[in-house]
């Protein structure tokens, strides 16, 4: 390896370390809040229809992730410029394993142990808390509050899931609706910008 290759390798490592510790400005508070609205709306619709299918939540999750991700890529390229791809990759590496784990757990329980389906809201909320904690290096410091909320909600959901009077739709909708609004509020307050900026 010659001196130029060594220098380029050093620059690459420095940029990767900067990306690992830099705040990611790609998440739009308005889009994150909209995913909270979707959570409330799906829960209300399921309660009204008398159907608390968690398959609808499994479908909603990637839709919301794609909305947030698409906006994040556009915003990151505008805000972070040359560092955008590294910051996107760094943040994605933290969130993606948690998202995949949630999808796998959901499908396994639905296909193999449908009698345990009421445990899924709590498991997903705990995974959401872990995902936020994993990405705290790239998020505002106040991101620990939504993570704490998801930990509490994820602990509470399995504890009350045995009560048949509590609708699974509300175990999902209330926790994710409130949680996403907390994430959006954290992003909004820490950015000092309007939610659609």
C-alpha positions as CSV (number, residue, x, y, z in Angstrom):
1,X,0.0,0.0,0.0
2,X,1.5,3.3,-1.0
3,X,1.3,6.6,0.8
4,X,-1.7,7.8,-1.3
5,X,-3.7,4.7,-0.6
6,X,-2.8,4.9,3.1
7,X,-3.9,8.6,3.2
8,X,-7.2,7.8,1.5
9,X,-7.8,4.9,3.9
10,X,-7.2,7.3,6.8
11,X,-9.6,9.9,5.4
12,X,-12.2,7.2,4.9
13,X,-11.9,6.1,8.6
14,X,-12.1,9.7,9.8
15,X,-15.2,10.3,7.8
16,X,-16.8,7.1,9.1
17,X,-16.0,8.1,12.7
18,X,-17.5,11.6,12.1
19,X,-20.6,10.0,10.6
20,X,-20.9,7.6,13.6
21,X,-20.9,10.5,16.1
22,X,-22.7,13.3,14.0
23,X,-26.3,14.2,14.5
24,X,-28.4,13.0,11.7
25,X,-30.7,15.9,10.5
26,X,-32.7,13.8,8.0
27,X,-35.7,12.9,10.0
28,X,-38.6,15.2,9.4
29,X,-40.8,15.8,12.5
30,X,-43.9,16.2,10.3
31,X,-43.5,12.8,8.6
32,X,-42.8,11.1,12.0
33,X,-45.9,12.7,13.5
34,X,-47.9,11.5,10.5
35,X,-46.9,8.0,11.3
36,X,-48.3,8.5,14.8
37,X,-51.6,9.7,13.2
38,X,-51.6,6.5,11.1
39,X,-51.2,4.5,14.3
40,X,-54.2,6.2,16.0
41,X,-56.3,5.9,12.8
42,X,-55.6,2.2,12.3
43,X,-56.4,1.5,15.9
44,X,-59.6,3.5,15.8
45,X,-60.6,1.7,12.5
46,X,-59.9,-1.7,13.9
47,X,-61.9,-1.1,17.1
48,X,-64.8,0.3,15.0
49,X,-64.6,-2.7,12.6
50,X,-64.2,-5.2,15.5
51,X,-61.0,-6.6,13.9
52,X,-57.7,-6.3,15.6
53,X,-55.6,-8.0,13.0
54,X,-51.9,-7.5,13.6
55,X,-51.2,-8.2,9.9
56,X,-52.4,-4.7,9.2
57,X,-49.7,-3.4,11.6
58,X,-47.1,-5.5,9.9
59,X,-48.1,-3.9,6.6
60,X,-48.3,-0.4,8.1
61,X,-44.8,-0.6,9.6
62,X,-42.8,-0.8,6.3
63,X,-45.1,1.8,4.7
64,X,-44.2,4.2,7.6
65,X,-40.6,3.3,7.4
66,X,-40.5,4.0,3.7
67,X,-42.1,7.4,4.2
68,X,-39.7,8.3,6.9
69,X,-36.7,6.9,5.0
70,X,-37.5,8.6,1.7
71,X,-37.9,12.0,3.4
72,X,-34.7,11.3,5.4
73,X,-32.7,10.7,2.3
74,X,-33.9,13.8,0.6
75,X,-33.4,16.0,3.7
76,X,-30.0,14.4,4.5
77,X,-28.7,15.2,1.0
78,X,-29.8,18.8,1.3
79,X,-28.5,19.3,4.9
80,X,-25.4,17.1,5.1
81,X,-24.2,17.3,1.5
82,X,-21.0,15.2,1.2
83,X,-21.5,13.4,4.5
84,X,-25.1,12.5,3.7
85,X,-24.5,8.9,2.4
86,X,-22.3,8.1,5.4
87,X,-24.8,9.5,7.9
88,X,-27.7,7.6,6.2
89,X,-25.7,4.4,6.3
90,X,-24.6,4.9,9.9
91,X,-28.2,5.5,11.0
92,X,-29.6,2.7,8.9
93,X,-27.1,0.2,10.3
94,X,-28.5,1.0,13.8
95,X,-32.2,0.8,12.9
96,X,-32.3,-1.9,10.3
97,X,-31.5,-4.9,12.5
98,X,-34.2,-3.9,14.9
99,X,-36.8,-3.5,12.1
100,X,-35.9,-6.9,10.7
101,X,-36.1,-8.5,14.2
102,X,-39.6,-7.0,14.6
103,X,-40.7,-8.3,11.2
104,X,-39.3,-11.8,11.9
105,X,-40.9,-12.0,15.4
106,X,-44.2,-10.8,14.0
107,X,-44.3,-13.4,11.2
108,X,-43.1,-16.2,13.4
109,X,-45.7,-15.6,16.1
110,X,-48.5,-15.1,13.5
111,X,-47.6,-18.3,11.6
112,X,-46.4,-20.6,14.5
113,X,-48.0,-19.3,17.7
114,X,-51.1,-17.2,16.9
115,X,-52.3,-17.7,20.4
116,X,-49.4,-15.5,21.6
117,X,-50.3,-12.7,19.2
118,X,-51.3,-10.3,22.1
119,X,-47.6,-10.3,23.1
120,X,-46.5,-8.7,19.9
121,X,-47.4,-5.0,20.7
122,X,-45.1,-5.1,23.8
123,X,-42.3,-6.9,21.9
124,X,-42.5,-4.3,19.1
125,X,-42.5,-1.4,21.5
126,X,-39.4,-2.8,23.3
127,X,-37.7,-3.3,19.9
128,X,-38.6,0.3,19.0
129,X,-37.0,1.5,22.3
130,X,-33.8,-0.5,21.5
131,X,-33.7,0.9,18.0
132,X,-33.9,4.5,19.3
133,X,-31.2,3.8,21.9
134,X,-29.0,2.2,19.3
135,X,-29.2,5.4,17.2
136,X,-28.8,7.9,20.0
137,X,-25.4,8.9,18.8
138,X,-27.0,10.2,15.6
139,X,-30.2,11.6,17.3
140,X,-30.8,14.6,19.6
141,X,-29.9,13.9,23.2
142,X,-33.6,14.2,24.1
143,X,-34.3,11.1,22.0
144,X,-33.8,9.2,25.3
145,X,-37.3,10.3,26.4
146,X,-39.2,8.6,23.5
147,X,-37.0,5.6,24.0
148,X,-37.9,5.5,27.7
149,X,-41.6,5.8,26.8
150,X,-41.3,2.9,24.4
151,X,-39.5,0.8,27.2
152,X,-42.3,1.6,29.6
153,X,-45.1,0.9,27.0
154,X,-43.3,-2.3,26.0
155,X,-43.1,-3.5,29.6
156,X,-46.8,-2.5,30.3
157,X,-48.3,-4.1,27.1
158,X,-47.5,-7.7,27.9
159,X,-48.5,-7.1,31.5
160,X,-52.0,-6.1,30.5
161,X,-52.3,-8.2,27.3
162,X,-53.9,-11.1,29.2
163,X,-56.9,-8.9,29.9
164,X,-59.4,-9.6,27.1
165,X,-61.3,-6.3,27.8
166,X,-58.2,-4.4,26.5
167,X,-58.3,-4.3,22.7
168,X,-55.0,-5.3,21.0
169,X,-55.6,-2.4,18.5
170,X,-55.3,0.1,21.4
171,X,-52.2,-1.6,22.8
172,X,-50.6,-0.9,19.4
173,X,-52.3,2.4,18.4
174,X,-52.0,4.3,21.7
175,X,-48.4,3.3,22.3
176,X,-47.1,3.9,18.8
177,X,-49.2,7.0,18.3
178,X,-48.0,8.6,21.4
179,X,-44.4,7.3,20.9
180,X,-44.2,8.7,17.4
181,X,-45.5,12.1,18.5
182,X,-42.8,12.1,21.2
183,X,-40.2,11.4,18.6
184,X,-41.6,14.1,16.3
185,X,-41.7,16.6,19.2
186,X,-38.1,15.8,20.1
187,X,-36.9,16.3,16.5
188,X,-38.9,19.5,16.2
189,X,-37.7,21.1,19.4
190,X,-34.1,20.1,18.8
191,X,-34.0,21.3,15.2
192,X,-35.3,24.8,15.8
193,X,-37.0,24.5,12.4
194,X,-40.6,24.1,11.3
195,X,-41.7,20.5,11.0
196,X,-41.9,20.6,7.2
197,X,-38.4,22.1,6.7
